[in-house]
Each structure stands twice: as C-alpha cells, then as structure tokens.
Amino acid sequence: MSPETSEHRVCRFGLYEADLDAGILKRHGIPVKLQEQPFRILGFLLQRPGEIISREELRNRLWPEGTFVEFDGSLNTALMKLRAVLNDDPENPRFVETVPKKGYRFIAPVQVVRGPNGFAEAEVAEPAAVPPFAEFPPSSLGHADRLTPRPHETVKRRDVSLVGMVFFLAGIVVAAAIVWRYWPMPEPHVLKISQLTHTGRVSPGSRIVTDGARLYFVSREGGHSVLMTTSIHGGSVEKLISPFEDTAIFDVSPDRTQLLIGPIDYEDEEIPVWMWPAHGGVPHRLGEVTASEAVWSPVGDSIAIIQSNRLLTVRPDGSNTKELQKFSANPQYSLLWSGDGAKLRFTVSNLDRATDEMWEIGADGTNLHRIFPNAPAERHDTTGTWSTDERYFLFTRGSDSRLNRVMDSISNV
C-alpha cells in the first residue's frame, strides 16, 4: 500500500482515544504508557468491534511463524497489561470481553474519527442537479454579464463571509467556555452503599487498595495483622499467606502483578518496603528503602514514598531515589498519585494548630501548595481519591470524617 493511500485512524471509546497509526493511547487527551504488544492487541480488537478474535489469530498477528515464544503466557501477560491500563475488570468487562474457548471481543462502542491520510470521515453529499441551459428564461440569455459576478466581487464576498464565520465560531467557543466554567455542575449523589465484609475485624488504620477486581486490606486475626482479599463485589474473604507475621499493605502495581507490603514494626512507623507477587511467590526488597507510605505511579515506573519528613520517588528496582520535598517535623500520610501521574497529594498534620491539611506537589517536585489555603483552622481535611472520570476529588473533612467532594477542574483542586 502506497503512502498516499495508507490508512490512519483514530478510534475513540469511553474516555480513551487510540491512534492506531502512531501507536499512541490517550485518556482524557493525555498519553498513557502502553507497551507495543498490548497496544497491537487493542488495535486488532478496535478494528473489528463486536467480533470474536481467536487466540490463534492473535498469535499469528503478534508473533510471525518461526518466532520462539511461550505464546499462552505472553498473550495472557499482554492482555493483563492492556486491561490494567484501561482499568478493565475481566469479570465485569467494559471493553475487552473474554469469550470462553473462543477468544476475545471488544464490546464498547467505537467511534472512528479519522479515515485515510488522517482526514475526518464524512459522508459525501451529491451535488444538486443543474437545470439544462434551455430551461433558463430567454430574457436572461442576452444578459449573461448580469448573472456572472465579477472576479473581484466574488473574492470580496468570500472574504466577508469567511471573516463573519470566524467571528461566529469564536463567539460560540467563548460562550461555551463561559458556560462550562461557571455553570453549576450537578452534585454527585451516593446511590448505593454495599457492605463487602462481615468479619468485623478490618484494621481501621490500614490502607485498602484495589487492582480493579479485588480489594486487599489488613485484618486483625489472633492478635496479628493479617493480609486479606475479597472481590470488589463482596463475597468470601480469603487470607493471603504473607511472608511476615504482621503485615502492612501499601499499594498494588498498575499491572496487578505485585503488592507493596512490609513487616509491621509497632515501635517504628517506617518499615522496609517489599514487592510481593500478587498470586504468591518470593518477595523482593525495594532496595534499602524504609517508609511509612508507598504508592505506585499510574504507569508503574516510579514509587512515591514518605520517609521521615521527606517525600521521595524511587524506581521499582530500588534505584534512582529522588527527593521531591523536605518538610518540617509534622508527619505526612494519605499519599496518592493523580491519574495522569503529573502530581501527588497528601495530608500534613499541623501539630501547632491541631489540624490536618491537604497539600499537592508536582511529580517533578515543583508547585508545592496547600489545596484549601483559606480553610478554617479547625478543619481536618484528609486526602482520599479521584472519581473514575477524574472530574471530582473525594476526601474526608472534620473530626467525624464526613465524606466531601469537589469539582476538581473547576476548583483547581
């Protein structure tokens, strides 16, 4: 196929946009990291939405004949990485559905917004039929100069029309921006509350983390802090045989394969950080890192930690430790990344005023600022999480931990 006729398509689905020609996946217009093989699988599925693509066909497309690879494991890993980036649950899929013993199918609506050579696809309307010459009134035949505008008149009219159209479109854009900026968004409401566990022993001070399909948390069992897991829909609670007698959990990796855990030391808040395979196996120490908080970045290439009065980032292999900020002696906690990996939020305990304050910093260590700088001194704000579409930020406020939310983009929060 020649370059002039090569196909260049951009497919939109949900919050995502995939440029099949450039190999780029975006969420909310922001590029997200996705390796080549998972992206190629996504491309195959997007080109045939609703159709079942067999594992054998994926194998032939991904690995040409003669390629030596452990196919089943490699394909499963690629699909797992794809689902992790799309935040897709294989048990309740929104995008990629597994059809048992047949293959995989893309089940979400797909909009192709570009066609060949990158131009927008559109239906071409047929031009209206022009009446034959004989159908014009005879009186007009001798006055053709009256019917045909002079060239300079045509250009002038065209320029005036173009300027008017530009001002009209600019007015629409400005009006839309004003409405979007100041029009009150509907308040979100809690529609349903579901109890997921019934043991009564969930440790209130521990993190609850999820990989999109399961929850991981700490429970008090027989005088020890034990790592437990259950489905996000509830059901049976399972005990994980942790390598430590008392276990703290920090986070789960974006590809759902590793848990960040550590052995609880009741005399020291900072403990060694270990990476442990989610389905069991040998744990590996994260270098010589000790921390009171540790969270994985959305793309998995960095881990943010709180160590003493410092906020640091470190690579998953324990290398390249970087200090983002050094604080006073006030403790920090409730650390989390934004969905695009551009910033971090955390809570600082102001011991002088006996309050808790939410702060934000760029992932590069710049733009440190308090989120609610004018909040009353008696307030206790604790960082929580963004909504799935990242339009709202949820957090607790007050000594009774009332759940609050703010419109993130409007409030600059």
C-alpha positions in Angstrom: 0.0 0.0 0.0 1.5 3.4 -1.0 1.9 6.2 1.4 -0.8 8.2 -0.4 -3.4 5.6 0.4 -2.1 4.4 3.8 -4.8 4.2 6.5 -4.5 6.5 9.5 -7.3 6.1 12.0 -8.0 7.3 15.5 -10.6 5.3 17.5 -12.4 6.7 20.5 -14.0 4.6 23.1 -15.1 5.7 26.6 -12.5 8.1 28.0 -9.9 6.8 25.7 -8.5 7.6 22.2 -6.2 5.2 20.3 -4.1 6.4 17.3 -3.7 3.1 15.5 -1.1 4.6 13.1 1.1 6.3 15.7 0.7 3.7 18.4 -0.5 6.2 21.0 -3.2 5.7 23.6 -4.7 8.7 25.4 -7.0 9.1 28.3 -8.8 12.4 28.6 -6.4 13.6 25.8 -3.3 12.7 27.9 -1.0 9.9 26.6 -0.8 6.8 28.8 2.0 4.3 28.7 1.2 1.0 26.9 3.7 -1.4 25.5 3.8 -2.5 21.9 2.2 -5.9 22.2 -0.8 -4.8 24.3 -1.4 -1.9 22.0 -1.4 -4.1 18.9 -4.0 -6.4 20.6 -6.1 -3.3 21.3 -5.7 -2.2 17.7 -6.8 -5.6 16.3 -9.9 -5.5 18.6 -10.8 -1.9 17.8 -10.7 -2.6 14.0 -13.3 -5.4 14.5 -15.6 -4.3 17.4 -18.2 -6.8 18.4 -16.3 -9.6 16.6 -14.6 -12.5 18.3 -10.9 -12.7 17.6 -9.4 -16.1 18.4 -6.2 -16.6 20.4 -4.8 -18.4 17.3 -5.4 -15.3 15.2 -3.8 -13.1 17.8 -0.8 -15.4 17.9 -0.4 -15.3 14.1 -0.6 -11.5 14.1 1.6 -10.8 17.1 4.3 -13.5 16.5 5.1 -14.5 12.9 5.8 -18.1 12.1 9.2 -19.1 13.4 9.1 -16.8 16.4 10.1 -18.7 19.5 8.0 -17.5 22.4 5.8 -19.0 25.2 2.6 -18.0 23.5 0.0 -18.6 26.2 1.9 -16.8 28.9 3.0 -13.9 26.7 -0.5 -13.3 25.4 -2.0 -13.5 28.9 0.6 -11.0 30.1 -0.1 -8.6 27.2 -3.9 -8.8 27.9 -3.4 -8.3 31.6 -1.3 -5.1 30.9 -3.9 -3.9 28.4 -6.7 -4.3 30.9 -4.7 -2.7 33.7 -4.2 0.5 31.6 -7.9 0.5 30.6 -8.9 -0.2 34.2 -11.0 -3.1 32.8 -12.2 -5.9 35.0 -12.1 -9.3 33.2 -15.0 -10.5 35.4 -17.2 -7.4 34.6 -15.6 -6.0 31.4 -16.4 -2.6 29.9 -14.0 -3.0 26.9 -12.4 -6.4 26.4 -14.6 -9.4 26.9 -13.2 -13.0 27.2 -15.3 -15.4 25.2 -14.6 -18.9 26.8 -12.8 -21.3 24.4 -13.2 -18.9 21.5 -11.2 -15.7 22.0 -11.7 -12.0 22.8 -14.2 -9.4 21.7 -14.3 -5.6 22.1 -17.7 -4.8 23.5 -17.7 -1.0 23.9 -18.9 1.4 21.2 -16.1 2.6 18.9 -16.0 5.8 17.0 -13.6 6.1 14.2 -12.8 9.8 14.0 -10.2 9.8 11.2 -10.0 8.0 7.9 -7.4 7.6 5.2 -4.5 10.0 5.4 -5.8 11.4 8.7 -8.8 13.3 7.2 -12.1 13.2 9.1 -14.5 10.6 7.8 -17.8 12.1 6.5 -20.5 11.1 4.1 -20.1 12.9 0.7 -23.3 14.6 -0.4 -24.1 14.5 -4.1 -24.2 18.0 -5.8 -27.6 19.3 -6.7 -28.5 18.8 -10.4 -28.1 21.9 -12.5 -31.0 22.7 -14.9 -30.2 22.4 -18.6 -29.3 25.7 -20.5 -32.7 25.7 -22.3 -34.6 25.9 -19.0 -33.3 29.4 -18.2 -35.7 32.2 -19.1 -34.9 33.6 -22.6 -34.7 37.1 -21.2 -31.6 36.1 -19.2 -29.6 34.7 -22.2 -28.7 38.1 -23.5 -27.6 39.4 -20.1 -25.0 36.8 -19.1 -22.8 39.5 -17.6 -25.6 40.3 -15.1 -25.7 36.7 -13.9 -21.9 36.2 -13.5 -20.3 38.3 -10.7 -17.0 40.0 -11.5 -13.9 38.1 -10.0 -13.0 40.9 -7.5 -16.7 40.9 -6.3 -16.6 37.2 -5.7 -13.3 37.4 -3.7 -14.6 40.3 -1.6 -17.9 38.5 -0.8 -15.9 35.3 0.1 -13.6 37.2 2.4 -16.5 38.9 4.2 -18.3 35.5 4.6 -15.1 33.9 5.9 -14.5 36.7 8.5 -18.1 36.5 9.6 -17.8 32.7 10.0 -14.6 33.1 12.0 -16.2 35.6 14.4 -19.3 33.4 14.7 -17.3 30.3 15.6 -15.1 32.3 18.0 -18.3 33.6 19.8 -19.6 30.0 20.2 -16.3 28.9 21.7 -16.2 31.8 24.1 -19.8 31.3 25.2 -19.2 27.5 25.6 -16.1 28.2 27.8 -18.0 30.6 30.0 -20.9 28.2 30.4 -18.5 25.3 31.2 -16.6 27.5 33.7 -19.4 29.0 35.6 -22.5 26.8 35.0 -23.0 24.7 38.2 -22.4 21.0 37.7 -25.0 18.6 39.1 -24.0 17.4 42.5 -23.0 13.8 42.7 -25.1 11.6 45.0 -24.4 8.3 46.7 -26.8 5.9 45.0 -25.9 2.7 46.8 -23.8 1.5 49.8 -22.9 -2.1 49.9 -21.2 -3.9 52.8 -18.4 -6.1 51.4 -17.1 -7.9 54.5 -18.9 -9.0 57.7 -15.9 -10.1 59.8 -15.8 -7.0 62.0 -12.0 -7.3 62.2 -10.8 -5.0 59.4 -8.0 -2.9 60.7 -9.2 0.8 60.6 -5.7 2.2 60.4 -4.6 0.2 57.3 -4.9 1.1 53.6 -7.5 -0.6 51.4 -6.1 -1.0 47.9 -7.6 -2.5 44.8 -6.4 -3.8 41.4 -9.9 -3.2 39.9 -11.1 -6.7 40.5 -10.2 -7.4 44.1 -9.7 -5.5 47.4 -6.6 -6.0 49.6 -6.7 -5.0 53.3 -5.4 -5.9 56.7 -7.5 -7.7 59.3 -6.8 -8.4 63.0 -6.7 -12.2 63.4 -5.4 -14.0 66.5 -3.5 -10.9 67.7 -1.8 -10.4 64.4 -2.2 -8.1 61.4 -3.1 -10.4 58.5 -3.4 -9.6 54.8 -6.8 -10.4 53.4 -8.5 -10.1 50.0 -12.1 -10.2 48.6 -13.9 -9.3 45.4 -14.9 -5.7 44.8 -18.4 -7.0 44.7 -18.1 -8.7 48.1 -18.4 -12.4 49.0 -15.9 -14.7 50.7 -12.8 -13.2 52.4 -9.5 -15.0 51.8 -6.4 -14.9 53.9 -3.1 -14.4 52.0 -0.1 -16.3 53.4 2.2 -13.4 53.8 5.9 -13.8 54.4 5.6 -11.7 57.5 3.8 -12.4 60.8 2.3 -8.9 60.9 1.8 -7.3 57.5 1.1 -3.8 56.3 0.0 -3.2 52.7 0.9 0.0 50.8 -0.3 -0.5 47.2 -0.8 -2.8 44.2 1.1 -2.3 41.0 -0.8 -0.9 37.9 -0.3 -4.2 36.0 -1.9 -6.1 39.0 1.1 -8.4 39.5 2.8 -7.0 42.6 1.8 -5.9 46.0 3.8 -3.4 48.0 3.9 -4.7 51.6 6.1 -4.6 54.7 6.6 -6.2 58.1 4.8 -4.1 60.8 7.1 -2.7 63.5 4.9 -1.4 66.3 7.8 0.7 67.6 8.5 2.4 64.3 6.2 3.8 61.7 8.8 3.4 59.0 9.3 -0.2 57.8 11.2 -1.9 55.0 9.2 -1.9 51.7 8.9 -5.3 49.9 7.4 -6.2 46.5 5.5 -9.5 46.6 3.8 -11.3 43.7 0.0 -10.9 44.0 -0.5 -14.6 43.5 2.2 -15.7 45.9 5.9 -16.3 45.5 9.2 -14.9 46.7 9.2 -11.3 47.9 11.9 -8.9 46.9 13.1 -5.9 49.0 12.8 -2.5 47.4 16.5 -1.6 47.7 17.2 -0.3 51.2 14.0 1.8 51.3 12.1 2.2 54.5 8.8 4.2 54.5 5.6 5.0 56.3 3.8 5.4 52.9 4.5 4.0 49.5 2.3 4.2 46.3 2.9 3.2 42.7 2.7 5.7 39.9 -0.2 5.1 37.4 2.2 3.7 34.7 4.3 1.7 37.2 7.7 3.3 36.5 8.0 5.0 39.9 7.1 4.6 43.5 6.5 7.6 45.8 7.3 7.2 49.4 7.2 9.2 52.7 10.3 8.7 54.7 10.7 10.6 58.0 10.0 14.2 56.9 10.8 13.7 53.2 8.8 12.9 50.1 10.8 10.8 47.7 10.4 8.8 44.5 12.3 5.6 43.7 12.3 3.2 40.7 10.7 -0.3 41.3 14.2 -1.8 41.3 15.2 0.4 44.2 17.4 2.7 42.2 17.3 6.5 41.3 16.0 7.8 44.6 14.9 11.4 44.2 13.9 13.8 47.0 10.9 15.9 45.9 10.4 17.9 49.1 11.6 18.1 52.7 9.1 19.1 55.4 9.1 20.2 59.0 8.7 17.6 61.7 5.0 17.4 61.0 4.0 13.9 59.8 2.6 13.3 56.4 0.2 10.5 55.3 -2.5 9.5 52.8 -0.2 9.8 49.8 -1.7 9.3 46.3 -0.9 10.0 42.6 -3.2 11.7 40.2 -4.5 9.6 37.3 -2.1 11.2 34.8 0.9 10.8 37.1 1.6 14.6 37.0 1.1 15.3 40.7 0.9 13.9 44.2 -1.5 14.7 47.0 -1.0 14.0 50.7 -2.1 15.1 54.1 0.1 17.1 56.6 -0.7 17.1 60.3 -0.2 20.6 61.6 0.7 19.9 65.2 0.7 23.6 66.2 -2.9 24.1 65.1 -4.0 20.5 65.7 -5.4 20.3 62.2 -4.9 18.2 59.1 -4.3 19.9 55.8 -4.2 18.6 52.2 -1.2 19.5 50.0 -0.2 18.9 46.4 3.1 18.8 44.6 4.1 18.2 41.0 5.7 14.8 40.2 8.9 16.7 39.5 9.0 18.4 42.9 7.6 21.8 41.8 4.5 23.7 42.6 4.1 22.7 46.2 0.9 24.3 47.6 -1.9 23.7 50.1 -5.2 22.7 48.4 -7.5 24.8 50.6 -5.3 27.6 51.8 -8.2 29.7 53.2 -9.9 26.8 55.0 -10.8 27.5 58.7 -8.1 26.4 61.2 -10.4 23.9 62.9 -10.9 21.8 59.8 -9.5 18.3 59.3 -9.0 17.5 55.6 -7.7 14.1 54.6 -6.8 13.1 51.1 -8.9 10.5 49.5 -9.2 9.7 45.8 -10.3 11.0 42.4 -13.5 9.7 40.8 -13.1 7.3 37.9 -13.6 10.1 35.3 -11.3 12.4 37.5 -13.9 15.2 37.4 -14.3 15.0 41.2 -11.9 14.6 44.1 -13.3 12.8 47.2 -11.9 13.4 50.7 -12.9 13.4 54.3 -13.4 16.5 56.4 -13.9 17.1 60.1 -13.4 15.1 63.2 -16.3 12.9 62.2 -14.7 12.1 58.8 -17.6 13.3 56.7 -17.2 12.5 53.0 -16.8 15.5 50.8 -16.2 16.1 47.2 -15.1 19.0 45.0 -15.2 19.5 41.2 -11.6 19.1 40.5 -11.3 21.0 37.3 -13.4 23.9 38.5 -11.9 24.3 41.9 -8.3 23.9 40.7 -8.0 21.2 43.3 
